[in-house]
Amino acid sequence: MTPLKLHWQILIALLLAALAGSLAGTDATLFGVRWYAVFDFIGTLFLNALKMLIVPLVVSSIIVGIAGIGGGGAFGRLGAKTLTYYATTILFAILIGLAIVNMTAPGIIDGQPAKERLGMAQVSEETVASMEGKGAGDLVGIFLRMVPTNLVSAAADGQMLGLIFFSLLFGFFMTRIEESYAESQYKFWNGLFQVMMKITDWVMKFAPIGVFGLVAKVVASTGFAAIVPLAWFFFSVLAGLAVHSLLVLPAMLYFVGGVNPLRHYRAMAPALLTAFSTSSSAATLPLTMECVEKNAGVSNRTSSFVLPLGATVNMDGTALYECVAAMFIAQAYGIELGFVQQFTIVLLALVTSIGVAAIPSASLVAIAIILAAIGLPLEAIGLILAVDRVLDMCRTAVNVFSDSCGAVIIARLDGEENVLPDTTPSAAKG
């Protein structure tokens, strides 16, 4: 199934879910079975499938990604510049998302949390008490959770910070052992990652059915009251993506790379349109490399390292989306997140964006990790599925554009002269 075909199927599922939910309500039955229970079963089954993927997908992808970066002498000047650029732009994207979602507060409608409009289950008072009122001193607990005493227990309890930290260490030191052992380890983890990618792709084929169940359940219980907060969430994400792709990244191109951003937009137009239509930075990678090399003039030496790595670890749009989604859900539940919880969101969005597979809607897995870490119900993911597909297309285009900006900036910093000619005179030699 092509990603574009999946888009249309999900859009049709959304329309059918809205119709079915509004007609069925919470009491309508068929052969003694309530339609609401059927919607709930379908939605819960899809969410369980997503939860099933979290641990093996994230662990294997991070280990393979870090091992791939650390092997073959890639941690030289080119590798250092690339990783510095990616970490910087992802952090900028997350902070932009955090600022916008705090300003717009899409989860608050008419001064009240939107949980009733969205048909959310109640959160226990213990959960609210555990999340509110924490200070900077509780940051110590975050770093303590990064080093779990038992990895199996951490995986079972959903303590992903510890698993992520272990995966980073494992991937790094895997390249520091004898080559024969390192090769077998890499083949094992890469094989596991490839299998998990296939399973994730297979699960996402059922996304139209899962979306139908989740959205129909919400519409059945709340009617169309959920449209307003979801619209605010939708435009908050779009605003963040626009600020990042139209202001931050062009500013980096101009001031750091010394190139004209408008020329780069024109050079990357085919790749950006493909990324938008497929929602897959991995599927767009061949065209991205062609545009960067032929249209932007970046050497194959730079593009062949920066772009494949970027398709794996550089997810600016995804990280921004994860941050806004987690904050929106917390606001909708009426939970005020303090500095500690917001720092946790920033940290997890930064790290989990590395482990997100470059396929449509894979960021839902990362959002589940963040929600679990800050104590929010994973069922809330169902709320954002209604608008996820269009946002997925937009954030993938931002991911690909950031990768291409990184290739151009790094090429310029390495002294390549043929990158986007007619650059700005003041910075071209910098």
N, C-alpha and C positions, 0 to 999 in steps of 0.2 A: 504494500500500500504506500503510495507516494504521500509526502507530507501535505501537498496541496489538496489531494483528495481527502485526507484526514481533516483538514480545515473545514471543508464543506460539510463533511459528515457531522462534525461537532456543532457547526452552526445549525444544521437541520435538527440535531438532537436538542439543542437549546430551545428552538421554536416548539418542537413537539412536547418537551418537558414543561414549558410554560403553559401550553394548552391543556396537557393532561393534568398538571397540578391544579390549575384553576377549575377544571371541570370536576375532578375527583374530590378535592378537599381532603379532609382527614377522616371522613366517615364512610365514603362510598365503598361498596364491596362488590366482589365478583366471585360467585360460588362460595360465599361465606368468608372470603379472604379480603381484608382491607387493602385498597390500592396503596394507601400510605405505607403499610408494612412492606409491600412489594418495592416501592421506591426506596425505602430505608434499607432493605436487604441488598438491592443492587448497588446503592451508593457505598454502603459499608464494605461490601465485597471488594469493590474497586480500591477503596482506601486501604484495606488490609493488604492488597497486592502491592501498593506503593510502599507501605511500611516494610513488607517482606524484603524489598530491594535495598533498603537503606544501608545496612551494615556491610554486606559483601561488595556492593557497588562502590561505596565511598572508600573503603579500605583498599580495595584492589586498584581503583583509579588513581588514588594518591600515591601509592607505592610505585606503580608503573610510571606515573608522571615524574616523580622525583628521581627515580632510578634512571629514567631516560635523560633527564637534564644533567644528572651528575656523572653519567658515563661518558667516555670518549673525550675527555678533556674539555667538555662544554662549559665548565665553570671558568672560562677565561674572561678576557675583556668583553667579548661579545655577549657571553652568557650573563655576566654581571650587569651590563647595561640593559639587557632585555628584561631580566627579572626585576631590576629596579624600576624600569618604566611600567611594567605590568602591575607591580605592587602599588605604585603611586597612583595610577589611573583607577584601579579598583577601589582604593581608599577614597579618592576624590568622589567617585560615583556613589559610594555608600554614604558618605557625609552629605552629599547633595540630597539623596533620597531621605536621609534622616531629617535634614532641615525642612524639606518641603512637607513631609508627612506631619511634622510637629506644627507647622504653620497652618496647613489646611485642615488637619484633624478629620480625615474622611470618615472615621468610625464614630464621630459624634455628630448627631443630627438634632437640630433645635435644642442644643444644650444637653442632650441625653444620649447615653450609649445606644448604639444601633442594634443591640443584641436581639431585642424583641422583633424589630423589623426584619432581621435576618434569620429569625427562627433558631437562634443559638441555644444550645443547652446551657443550663446554669453552671457557673463555676463555683466550687465550694468556697466557703469563707476562709478555710485553712489555706487554700491556694492563693487567694487574694492577699491574705496576711503575710504569706511567705514571700510574696513578690514586692509588696509595697514597703516603704519606709527603710530601705536599705541604703547605707552610705558607702563612701569610698573604701572604708575598711573591709567591706565584704568582697572587694576585688581579690583579696588573698584566697578566698574560697574558690574563685574561678581558676586561679593558677594551681591550686591544690588538686582540683578535679582534672587538670590536664595530665596528671601523673597518677593513673589509677593503680590500686594495689592488685586488682584482678581484672584482666582484659575481658574474660568471658562474662563476668558479672557486669562490667561496664557496658558490654554489648547488649546483654539482656535487659538492663535498666535504661537503655537509650542514652547513656552518657557519652555522647559523641566527641566531646572535647578530648577525652583521654584516648579514644581510638584514633582520632585524627593526629594527635601528637605522636602516638606510637607509630602510625603509618608513615609520618614524615621521617622519623628516626630510622625506621626499617628501610625505607626506600633509599635514604642517603647512605647508610652504612652497608647496604647490599652491594654497592659499587666499590666498597673498600675491602672486599674479601677476594680470595683466589678466583681467577677468571672462570674456571670450570664450574665452581659452585655458584658464582654470581650469575652465570648464563642460565643454569638450570633454575635458579630462583626466579630470574626475570621471565623465563618461559612459563613457569607455573603461574605467577601472578598476572602476566599478560594474558595467558589463556583464560584465567578466571575472569579477568576484566572483559575479555571479548565475549565470554559466555553471558556475563551480566548485562552487557550492552544488548545482546540478542534478546535476553529475557525482558529487559526494559522496553525495547522496541515492540516486543510481543504484547506486553501489558498495555502499552500506549495505544495499541490497535483497538483495545476495548474502551478507550477513553470516551468515545461517543455514548456508549451504553452507560458508563459510570457517570458522565456528566448528566445524562438524562435522569438517572435515579437521584442524584444529589440535588439538582435544580428543581425537579418535580416535587421533591420532598419539601424544599423551602417554600415554593410557590403554593403548595397545598396547605401549608400551615400558616403562612403569612400573607398570601395574595401577592400583589406586585409592589408591596411596600419596600422590598429589598432593592428595588431599582435605584433609589436615590443614593444610599450609601455606596453601592457598587459603582455608580457613575462618578462619585467623588473620588473613590479609590482609583478608578480607571484614569481619570484626568490627572490625578496626583502623580501616578507613575509616568504618564506621558510627559508631564511637565518636567519631571526629573531627567528623563531620557533626553528631552530637548535641550535642557540646560547643559547637560554633559556633552552631547554630540555637536551642539551648535555654538557653544561658548568655550568650554574647558578644553576639549580636544583641539579645536582650531587655534586657541591661544597657545597651546603647546607646540603645534606645528609652526606657528609664526615666530614665537619667541625662543623656543629651544632648537627647532630644526631649521628655522630661517627660510621657510617655504610659504608660498601663497596658498592658504586653505582652499580658496575657490578652485584652484587648479587641481588640488587633490580630490575634491568632491567630484569634479568632472572625470578624473582618471578612474575613480572607484565606482562610478555609477552602475555599471553592469553587475559588479559583485554585490553591491548593496541591494539592488532589486532582486537578485537571486536569493540573498540571505533573507530578505523580507518575505519572499514567497514560499521558501522551503522551511524556515525556522530552524535551520541546521547550519552551524558554522563549519561543521565537518564536511557536509555535502558541498558547501560553497568554496571550500579551501582551494581546489584546482583553479577556479575562476579568480579567486582572490590573488593567488600567486601570479596568474597571468596579467591581471590589471596592475599589480604592484611593479612587476618587472617590465612589461611592455609600455604601459601608459605612464607610470610614475618614474621609470628609469632606475629602479633599485636593482642592485646586482643579485644574481642567483645565490651567491655565497651568503648574503644577508637574509634574503627572503626565505630561502630553504631552511634556515634555522629559526628565524623569528616567527614566521607565520604558522608552521605546524605546531610549534610550542604554544603560540597564542590561541590556536583553536582548541587546545587542551586546557590551559590554565588561565587565560585572560578573558574573563567574563564580566566586563564592566556593567552592561545592562542587566545581566542576571543578578549580580550582587546588589545593585540598586533595587531591583524588583523584590528580592528576598527581604531586604530591609524594610521597604514600604509595606509589604504584605504582613510581616510580623507585627509591625507597629499598628497597622490598621486593625488587625484582629484583636490586639490588646486593647485598643481604644474602644472597639465595638463591645468588648466584654466589660468595659468600664474600669479597666485596670490601668492605673497611672504608673508607667515604668520610670524608675529613677535612673540615675547615672549608671549604676552597676548593671541593670538589665539592658540598657541601651548600649553600654560598652560590650556586653556579651553578644548582643545582636551584631554589632560592628565586627567584632572578632570572628564570630562564626560565619558571617556573610563573606568576610575576606578569605577565610580558609576553605569553606565549603564550595565557594565558586571555583576553586581549583579542581574539586572532585566532581563537578557536574558534567555529565556526559553531554557531548555536543550534538544532541538530538532533540527533536521537539518535546517541550514540556518536561524535560528532565529536571528542571529547577524545582519542581514540586517536591522531589525527594529532599533537596536541600532545605526547603521551607519547613518540611516536617522535622528535620533535625533542629532547626532554630526554635520552633514551637515547643518541642520536647524539652529543649535546654532551659527555656524560660518558664516552663510549667503550664503552657496553654494546650487545650485539647487539639489533637491532630484533626479531628472532624471538621474543624474550622476551615481546612483547606478546601472543602467542598464549596464554600461560599465564593471563592475567587475563581473557581473553574469556569464560571459563567463568562468571565471576561478575559480568561487567561490566553485564549488562542490569538486574539489580535495583539495583545501585549507581548506574547511570545515572538510574534513576527517582528515587532518594533525593537525589542531588546536584542534579538539576534542580529539585526542590522547594526545596532550600536556596537555589539561585540566585534563584528567583522570590521567595522570602521576603525575601532580602537586598535585592532591588530595591524591594520594597514598603516595607521598613523605611527605606530611603534616602529614598523619596518622603515618608514621614511625618515623618522627622527634619528634612529640608530645609524642608518646609512649616512646621513649628513654628519653625524658626530664622528663617524669613522672616516670622513673626508671624501666620500663619493661625490663627484662633481656633476654628474649627469642626472641627478634626482630632481624632477620637476623644474626644468629651466625657467628663466624669468622670475627667479625668487626675489624676495625683498633684499635690497642692496645692503642694508645695515647689518642683517644677521646672517647672510649667506656664507660669510667666511668664518663665522663663529663655530 
